[in-house]
Amino acid sequence: MSQDDSLSPDAFAALQARFQQQSRKAQAYYTVMHEAGKVLGGDAAADAWMNAPLAALGGQTPAALVGAGRADDVLAHVRTMKS
């Protein structure tokens, strides 16, 4: 990238905000995966669970809910699975 192609401060701030949002989503996803893995017996089972529509979650997948910013709802469901 040449100096003439540099990003404007506003464009750079927008990219930074998008990166931070994606980072938060990734952290939430892996937090849920970790908790589900403890309950379900491992990463492979947690991955399958994350991508399966669940009646308890309104027919949505845990992954979709986490992506929509509802990681707390999914974690609450995982905690009910521990009992």
Buried (B, 14 or more C-beta within 10 A) or exposed (E): EEEEEEEEEEEEEEEEEEEEEEEEBEEBBEBBBEBBBEBBEEEEEBBEBBEEEBEEBEEBBBBBBBEEEBBEBBBEBBEEEEE
